[in-house]
Amino acid sequence: MNTLLDEIVIILQRGGIADATAEATRIVQTAQTSTPADHARAARAMAERRAAGAPLAYVIGHAMFMGVELIVAEGALAPREETELLGNTALAAIRSCGSAAPRVIDMCCGSGNLACAIAHHLPAARVWASDLTDGCIAVTRRNVEHVGVSDRVVVAQGDLFGGLAGFGLEGTIDAIVCNPPYISQGKLATDRAVLLDHEPREAFDGGPYGLSIQQRVVKEALPFLRPGGILLFEIGLGQERQVKMLFDRAKAYEDIRLVANAAGEVRVVSGRKSAEM
Ligand SMILES: C[S@@+](CC[C@H](N)C(=O)[O-])C[C@H]1O[C@@H](n2cnc3c(N)ncnc32)[C@H](O)[C@@H]1O
């Protein structure tokens, strides 16, 4: 006999979803919880969206990031597992900086995943999360409430650090995390164009070389960092040489580190603001 789960697996398999059984299980569970009266119809609708290419997190409306459950909604990038490398590297750096009440900025916060996870794992930390778009600000605000960190996470909106002017943060920040848009416009127009089918362009478009935001953040972060404060980026595959060069050229950072994932790929670059600055 065909169960609802079997039916959902078939819809996903037709859409080319690799791990159809695991995803179908999550879709059915979500439908049962969110729409108990008509869960079969809700599950079929979710499966059709997923089969058409929408990220699973958008379809079921939530995702786990660094052990924290987050709301995921259109308008903000669905948090990626790969970004946990940036979050965990930042946590280790902040823990070892010796500050009793660390002050952290999540620049380009998207859904607020890094801000919420850092605040959750570091109960004494204060975090300022900022993004350009209305969609990201709305999702971040929901997540700050959902994770229960609204007393320690401030959400701001603007073009990079413009959103944080007037908060009196200058010279006080221990760590800035930034997962910027880092895909070149050429790639977004060709082999990576599929990314734009479901998620916002602002999440991916890193200008002509994929480095436009990093170039600005390396300079604009300096007035906010305290001497010895750290700036950490997630980077695209193969960008480590150029991003390290941006840190070097600023002539204001030391201890520049390249951090690789389990596959040996460098996906995080960090640097500390020099003490003399
Ligand atoms: C790759 S997404 C990262 C989102 C989130 N931090 C994460 O890890 O999933 C990049 C984010 O940068 C934001 N962004 C792009 N340009 C920006 C700018 N000039 N100022 C502030 N945020 C910007 C986008 O809206 C998007 O949310």
Ligand as a Chemical Component Dictionary entry (heavy atoms), coordinates in Angstrom:
data_LIG
# 
_chem_comp.id                   LIG 
_chem_comp.type                 NON-POLYMER 
_chem_comp.pdbx_formal_charge   0 
_chem_comp.three_letter_code    LIG 
# 
loop_
_chem_comp_atom.comp_id 
_chem_comp_atom.atom_id 
_chem_comp_atom.alt_atom_id 
_chem_comp_atom.type_symbol 
_chem_comp_atom.charge 
_chem_comp_atom.model_Cartn_x 
_chem_comp_atom.model_Cartn_y 
_chem_comp_atom.model_Cartn_z 
_chem_comp_atom.pdbx_ordinal 
LIG C1  C1  C 0  25.889 35.333 1.317 1  
LIG S1  S1  S 1  24.582 36.247 2.105 2  
LIG C2  C2  C 0  24.963 35.819 3.786 3  
LIG C3  C3  C 0  23.782 35.820 4.693 4  
LIG C4  C4  C 0  24.046 35.241 6.095 5  
LIG N1  N1  N 0  25.081 35.977 6.808 6  
LIG C5  C5  C 0  24.432 33.779 6.011 7  
LIG O1  O1  O 0  25.518 33.407 6.447 8  
LIG O2  O2  O -1 23.624 32.993 5.529 9  
LIG C6  C6  C 0  25.151 37.897 1.911 10 
LIG C7  C7  C 0  24.269 38.965 2.564 11 
LIG O3  O3  O 0  24.870 40.247 2.299 12 
LIG C8  C8  C 0  23.837 41.211 2.208 13 
LIG N2  N2  N 0  24.390 42.398 1.544 14 
LIG C9  C9  C 0  24.738 42.536 0.244 15 
LIG N3  N3  N 0  25.214 43.771 0.006 16 
LIG C10 C10 C 0  25.183 44.436 1.191 17 
LIG C11 C11 C 0  25.549 45.759 1.596 18 
LIG N4  N4  N 0  26.052 46.657 0.721 19 
LIG N5  N5  N 0  25.375 46.117 2.890 20 
LIG C12 C12 C 0  24.864 45.219 3.793 21 
LIG N6  N6  N 0  24.499 43.945 3.457 22 
LIG C13 C13 C 0  24.663 43.553 2.178 23 
LIG C14 C14 C 0  22.759 40.473 1.449 24 
LIG O4  O4  O 0  21.500 41.090 1.592 25 
LIG C15 C15 C 0  22.847 39.083 2.057 26 
LIG O5  O5  O 0  21.951 38.938 3.118 27 
# 
loop_
_chem_comp_bond.comp_id 
_chem_comp_bond.atom_id_1 
_chem_comp_bond.atom_id_2 
_chem_comp_bond.value_order 
_chem_comp_bond.pdbx_ordinal 
LIG C1  S1  SING 1  
LIG S1  C2  SING 2  
LIG S1  C6  SING 3  
LIG C2  C3  SING 4  
LIG C3  C4  SING 5  
LIG C4  N1  SING 6  
LIG C4  C5  SING 7  
LIG C5  O1  DOUB 8  
LIG C5  O2  SING 9  
LIG C6  C7  SING 10 
LIG C7  O3  SING 11 
LIG C7  C15 SING 12 
LIG O3  C8  SING 13 
LIG C8  N2  SING 14 
LIG C8  C14 SING 15 
LIG N2  C9  SING 16 
LIG N2  C13 SING 17 
LIG C9  N3  DOUB 18 
LIG N3  C10 SING 19 
LIG C10 C11 SING 20 
LIG C10 C13 DOUB 21 
LIG C11 N4  SING 22 
LIG C11 N5  DOUB 23 
LIG N5  C12 SING 24 
LIG C12 N6  DOUB 25 
LIG N6  C13 SING 26 
LIG C14 O4  SING 27 
LIG C14 C15 SING 28 
LIG C15 O5  SING 29 
# 
